[in-house]
């Protein structure tokens, strides 16, 4: 196993790796929208979703993958009313062949987080 940590990401405040490469798979830990200093983004939902996906992409890139390599996504929303706008924004970013996905409504530990996304990418026999 090899841990993945994008250069511009702050060190996690909790015991986790942003990503882990294990064989042909790259596991991306749950990402939320953040500002340049690493604090939680507070603002409009579209920016929050896009920033969250940007963070997922950054971990994927650091591990040698892209959104096109993602085979499974777990998405977490703070409220069921966010499902439709999330789907719209997610569809624009994920590509023509969407991966398998589970979306659930959860109570986040941070009051300003409304979306979190984790992903699994398949890298085949690439290094």
N, C-alpha and C positions, 0 to 999 in steps of 0.2 A: 504494500500500500504506500501511496505517496500523497502527502497533503498538498492542497492547492491554496495559495493565498495571493490574490492580485496585489501588485506592488502599491497601488494607491489606496488600498483598503486599510482602515485602522485595524489593529489587533483586536479580535473579539473580546468583549467584556465578560463573556461566559465561556465555559470550556467546550469549544467546538472548533472545527476547521471549516473555512468557507466552502471548501470542496475536498473530496478525496477521490483519487484515482485508484481503482482496484481492478486489475486486469484490463478488460476491454470496456469497463464502465467508469463513468465519472459521475459522482454523486455531488450535487450542489445543495448545500444547506439552505434552509429557508432564508430568503432575502426580502428585505423591506426597502421602502424608499428612504434614501438618506441624502443629506446635504454634503457639500464638499468637506466639511469637518467631521463627517461620520455621524452626526446627530440625526434623529428621526425627522424626516420631511413633514412639514405641516402646511397643507394647502389644498389645491383642487384635486379631485379624484383622478382625472386623466393624467396629470403630471405624476401623481403618486404611482399609478399603475405603470406608466412608462419608465419611471425611475427604478421601480422594482425590477422590471424586465431588463433594464440596462445593467443592473447589478448582477442578475443571473447571467447575462451575456458576458460580463467581465470575468466572472468565475469560470465560465465555459472557455473563454479565450485563453485564460491563464493555464487551463488544463489541456489546451490543444483542440478544443471543440467549438461548435457554434450551435445556434438554435436549430439548425437543420439536422443536427445529430441527436437531438432530444427525443427520447422514446416515451418518457413518462413525466407528467407534471402533477404536482399536488398544489392546489391553490386554496388559500384560506382567506375568507372575507369576514369582516366585522359585522355585517348585516345582510340579510337576504335581499334587501332592496338594491344592493350593489351588484347582484348577479348579472342583470341585463347590461348595465354599462360596462362591467368588467369583460363580459363576453365580447362586446363590440371592440373594445380597446385591445384585448388579447388577440382576437382574430386578425387584426391589422398587423400585428407584430410577429405572430408565430409562423406564418407561412402557409402555403397551399396544402401541405400534408401535415395536419395537426397531430401531435403525439397523443397517446392515451392520457386522460386527465381525470382527476377527482377534484371536486370543489366542495368545500364544507364551510359552514358558518361557525366561527369560534369567538370566544371572548379573549382578546389579546391582553397581555400584561401591561402594555403601554396604551394609554387612552387615545393617542393620536394615530396609531397604526390601524389601517383599514384593509390592507391586503399584504399577504406574504406568499411567496412562491418558492417552491423547491423543485428540483428537476433531476432526472437521470438521463445521461447521454451515453450512447453506444459509440465507441471509437474503433471498433474492429480491432485489427492488429496494428494500428498506428501507435507510434511512441510519442 
